[in-house]
């Protein structure tokens, strides 16, 4: 019975060995790995068998081997090209899928005009490539990302009012956050011909600001206008009396003028105001003039001898009256002292 059991075990072992030796198993797909110039991958097949080495003391021992295949398809890597700020991303090109070991080129636009008064200026690359030129390249041995860094700039527009006023320096493009400084080129322009421009302040985006120089933070586009006032000179003259009103005035201003009455040159003669001539016509010593240009006005005078003539006439009349009175008295005296008149007197 023991021999029968041993025989059964031997048969079972033999069947097992024969089955394993003749059986090939498909182990299953394995994940491909990327290396070298190609991608290894596919399915691995394992088999078992018996090997009889001539140097072995054992007649047989089991072995296994595997077989594999590889693909000739090159590996692909992704190049991502971005921009900062993201609104400029459409101007950075070169992104896509590239074969392992190939050279990927990319570029960015130097200046991107976002609007009439806002733009982006290329500064440098960051990420898997660094450089300050607007184009570059990388070797694609892995997936890579490069980012074009842009500087935001804003436009400072500078004008002057009125149109013939001098323009201040300092307009142009500024980096966001920079400080722009504007100085009025002159506080007083002209004057030799009786007309001048006088600096009065700034208009910053429609809001008035005084003082020069002007400091302005460029956190947005700005429009700055140097404001000047048009002024004209008024000359008030007279060869007699004291005048008032001469000086510089803003265009359109209504200016009061006056001249005082001077004393007469001698007894009985007076100076009488005869009216204004020049920039205004008036018979009043105190009047007004509108400064719509350079003006000169002159007070005119005439002499009045009425008092002198009356005085002379009165003096003559007085003399005549005195002379007549004296003549009449003398005549009476002569009449009373004549001989005829004395005799007549005695006879009576």
C-alpha positions in Angstrom: 0.0 0.0 0.0 2.9 2.3 0.8 4.3 1.6 -2.6 1.0 2.5 -4.3 1.0 5.9 -2.5 4.5 6.6 -3.6 3.7 5.7 -7.2 0.7 8.1 -7.2 2.8 11.0 -5.8 5.5 10.4 -8.4 2.9 10.5 -11.2 1.4 13.7 -9.9 4.9 15.4 -9.7 5.7 14.2 -13.2 2.4 15.6 -14.6 3.1 19.0 -12.8 6.6 19.3 -14.1 5.6 18.4 -17.7 2.7 21.0 -17.5 5.0 23.8 -16.2 7.7 23.0 -18.7 5.3 23.1 -21.7 3.3 26.1 -20.5 4.0 29.7 -21.6 2.3 32.4 -19.8 1.4 35.9 -21.0 2.2 38.0 -18.0 0.5 41.2 -19.2 1.2 44.6 -20.5 3.7 46.7 -18.7 4.0 50.4 -18.6 6.3 51.9 -21.2 9.2 54.0 -20.0 10.8 56.8 -22.0 14.5 56.8 -22.4 17.2 57.2 -25.0 15.9 58.1 -28.4 13.1 55.7 -28.4 10.3 54.4 -26.2 10.5 50.9 -24.9 7.3 49.2 -24.3 4.9 46.6 -25.4 4.1 43.2 -23.8 6.5 41.0 -21.9 6.2 37.2 -22.3 7.6 34.9 -19.7 8.3 31.1 -20.2 9.5 28.3 -18.0 11.5 25.3 -19.0 14.2 22.8 -18.0 17.8 23.3 -18.5 20.5 20.7 -18.4 23.9 22.2 -17.8 26.8 19.9 -18.4 28.6 21.2 -15.3 25.7 20.5 -13.0 25.4 17.6 -10.8 21.7 17.8 -11.2 20.2 16.5 -14.3 17.7 19.4 -14.8 16.7 22.7 -13.1 14.0 25.1 -14.0 14.7 28.5 -15.8 12.7 31.4 -17.1 13.3 33.9 -19.8 11.4 37.0 -21.2 11.1 38.5 -24.5 10.2 42.1 -25.3 9.8 44.4 -28.2 10.3 48.2 -28.5 8.6 50.9 -30.6 10.5 53.2 -33.0 8.1 56.1 -32.3 10.0 59.1 -30.7 8.8 60.4 -27.3 6.7 63.7 -27.4 7.0 66.5 -24.9 4.9 69.6 -24.4 6.3 73.2 -24.5 3.9 75.7 -22.9 4.5 79.4 -23.7 2.8 81.9 -21.4 2.8 85.7 -20.9 2.6 87.9 -17.9 0.2 89.7 -17.8 -2.0 87.0 -19.2 -3.8 89.5 -21.5 -0.6 89.5 -23.6 -0.4 85.7 -24.0 -1.7 85.7 -27.5 1.5 87.5 -28.6 3.9 84.8 -27.3 4.3 81.9 -29.8 6.1 78.6 -30.0 4.1 76.3 -27.7 3.2 72.8 -28.8 4.3 69.2 -28.8 8.0 68.4 -29.7 9.9 65.2 -30.1 12.5 64.1 -27.6 15.8 65.8 -28.1 14.5 68.3 -30.7 15.0 72.1 -30.4 11.9 74.2 -29.7 12.0 77.9 -30.7 9.7 80.5 -29.2 9.3 84.2 -29.4 7.3 87.1 -28.1 6.3 90.5 -29.5 8.5 93.3 -28.2 5.7 95.9 -27.8 2.0 95.1 -27.5 -0.3 98.0 -27.9 -3.2 97.3 -25.6 -4.9 100.6 -26.3 -4.0 104.1 -27.5 -2.5 105.0 -24.2 -1.6 101.6 -22.6 1.0 99.1 -23.9 3.1 96.1 -22.8 6.9 96.1 -23.4 8.8 92.8 -23.3 11.4 92.5 -20.5 12.6 88.9 -20.1 11.7 85.2 -20.0 11.2 83.2 -16.9 10.5 79.5 -16.2 12.6 76.9 -18.0 14.4 79.6 -20.0 15.9 82.9 -19.0 16.9 85.7 -21.3 16.2 89.3 -22.2 15.8 89.0 -25.9 12.3 88.4 -27.4 13.1 85.0 -28.8 14.8 81.8 -27.5 15.0 78.0 -27.8 15.2 75.0 -25.5 16.1 71.3 -26.0 13.0 69.2 -25.4 14.2 66.4 -23.1 11.1 66.9 -20.9 8.0 69.0 -20.8 8.8 72.6 -20.3 7.1 76.0 -19.6 8.4 79.4 -20.5 6.8 82.8 -19.6 7.3 86.1 -21.4 7.4 88.9 -18.8 6.0 92.2 -19.9 6.2 95.7 -18.3 3.0 97.7 -18.4 3.4 101.3 -19.6 1.1 104.2 -19.6 1.1 107.3 -21.8 1.4 110.8 -20.4 0.0 113.3 -22.9 1.1 116.9 -22.4 -0.6 119.9 -24.0 -0.7 123.7 -23.4 -3.6 126.2 -23.4 -3.8 128.5 -25.3 -2.4 126.9 -28.4 0.5 129.4 -28.7 1.7 128.7 -25.1 4.9 126.8 -24.7 4.6 123.0 -24.2 6.2 121.6 -21.0 8.7 118.7 -21.3 8.1 115.3 -19.8 5.4 113.7 -21.9 5.7 110.1 -23.2 5.5 106.5 -22.0 6.2 105.6 -18.3 6.4 102.3 -16.5 3.4 101.6 -14.3 4.0 103.1 -10.8 6.8 105.5 -12.0 6.6 109.2 -11.1 6.6 111.8 -13.8 7.8 115.3 -13.2 6.6 118.3 -15.3 7.9 121.8 -15.1 6.5 124.9 -16.8 9.0 126.1 -19.4 8.4 129.7 -18.5 6.1 131.4 -16.0 6.0 134.6 -18.1 6.1 134.6 -21.9 6.4 137.7 -24.0 5.5 141.2 -22.7 7.6 143.5 -24.9 4.7 144.2 -27.2 2.1 144.7 -24.5 0.9 141.1 -24.7 2.1 138.2 -22.6 1.2 134.7 -21.3 1.3 134.1 -17.6 1.4 130.5 -16.2 -1.6 129.9 -14.0 -1.4 126.1 -13.1 -2.1 122.6 -14.5 -5.1 120.7 -15.6 -4.7 117.0 -14.7 -7.4 114.9 -16.4 -9.7 117.9 -16.1 -8.8 118.7 -12.5 -6.9 122.0 -11.7 -3.7 121.8 -9.8 -1.4 124.7 -8.9 2.4 125.0 -8.7 5.4 124.0 -10.8 7.0 121.5 -11.0 4.2 118.9 -11.0 4.8 115.4 -9.7 2.4 112.8 -11.0 2.3 109.0 -10.3 1.8 107.0 -13.5 -0.7 104.4 -12.2 -2.9 105.0 -15.2 -2.8 107.1 -18.5 -3.0 110.8 -17.8 -3.5 114.0 -19.8 -1.9 117.2 -18.4 -2.4 120.7 -19.8 -0.2 123.6 -18.9 -2.6 126.5 -18.4 -1.6 130.1 -19.3 -3.5 133.3 -19.0 -3.5 135.9 -21.8 -2.7 139.3 -20.4 -2.5 142.8 -22.0 -0.9 145.9 -20.8 -2.9 149.1 -20.3 -1.1 152.5 -20.5 -2.9 155.4 -19.0 -1.2 158.8 -19.6 -1.8 162.5 -19.2 0.4 165.6 -19.4 -1.5 167.0 -16.4 -3.0 165.5 -13.2 -2.5 162.1 -11.8 -3.7 158.9 -13.6 -4.6 155.5 -12.3 -5.2 152.1 -14.1 -1.9 151.4 -15.8 -0.7 147.7 -15.6 -1.2 144.1 -16.8 -4.7 142.7 -17.0 -6.2 139.4 -18.0 -7.8 139.4 -21.4 -11.5 140.4 -21.2 -11.1 142.2 -17.9 -13.0 145.6 -17.5 -10.6 148.1 -15.9 -11.5 151.4 -14.3 -9.3 154.4 -15.2 -9.2 157.9 -13.7 -7.3 161.2 -13.9 -7.3 163.9 -11.4 -7.8 167.7 -12.2 -4.6 169.6 -12.0 -4.3 173.2 -10.6 -4.4 176.1 -13.1 -1.2 177.6 -14.3 -2.0 181.2 -13.1 -4.7 183.3 -11.5 -8.0 183.2 -13.4 -6.9 180.3 -15.7 -8.0 176.6 -15.1 -7.4 173.3 -16.8 -10.6 171.6 -17.9 -10.7 167.8 -18.8 -11.4 167.5 -22.5 -11.9 163.6 -22.8 -10.0 160.4 -23.3 -8.3 159.5 -26.6 -6.8 156.2 -27.8 -8.2 152.9 -26.5 -11.4 154.5 -25.2 -13.4 157.5 -25.9 -15.1 159.2 -23.0 -15.7 162.7 -21.7 -15.6 161.5 -18.1 -12.5 161.7 -16.0 -13.5 158.3 -14.4 -14.4 155.6 -16.9 -13.8 151.9 -17.8 -12.0 150.1 -20.6 -12.3 146.4 -21.7 -8.9 144.7 -22.1 -9.3 142.8 -25.3 -5.8 143.8 -26.4 -2.9 146.0 -25.6 -4.4 149.5 -24.9 -3.1 153.0 -24.5 -5.4 155.9 -23.4 -4.5 159.5 -23.0 -6.3 162.2 -21.0 -6.6 165.5 -22.9 -7.1 169.0 -21.4 -8.0 172.5 -22.4 -7.5 175.8 -20.6 -10.4 177.9 -19.3 -9.8 181.7 -18.9 -13.3 182.7 -18.0 -12.4 183.8 -14.5 -9.5 185.8 -15.9 -11.7 187.5 -18.5 -14.4 188.2 -15.9 -11.8 189.6 -13.5 -10.3 191.8 -16.2 -13.8 193.0 -17.3 -14.7 193.8 -13.7 -11.5 195.7 -13.2 -12.1 197.7 -16.3 -15.6 198.5 -15.3 -14.4 199.5 -11.9 -11.8 201.8 -13.4 -14.4 203.3 -15.7 -16.8 203.9 -12.8 -14.1 205.6 -10.8 -13.0 207.7 -13.7 -16.6 208.8 -14.4 -17.2 209.7 -10.8 -14.0 211.7 -10.7 -14.9 213.5 -13.9 -18.3 214.4 -12.7 -17.0 215.7 -9.4 -14.4 217.8 -11.1 -17.0 219.3 -13.4 -19.1 220.4 -10.5 -16.2 222.0 -8.9 -15.3 223.9 -12.0 -18.8 225.2 -12.4 -19.1 226.6 -8.9 -15.8 228.5 -9.1 -16.3 230.5 -12.4 -16.6 234.6 -12.2 -20.0 234.9 -13.8 -21.5 232.7 -11.4 -20.0 234.6 -8.4 -21.4 238.0 -9.7 -24.8 236.6 -10.2 -24.6 235.3 -6.8 -23.8 238.8 -5.3 -26.5 240.6 -7.2 -29.0 238.2 -6.0 
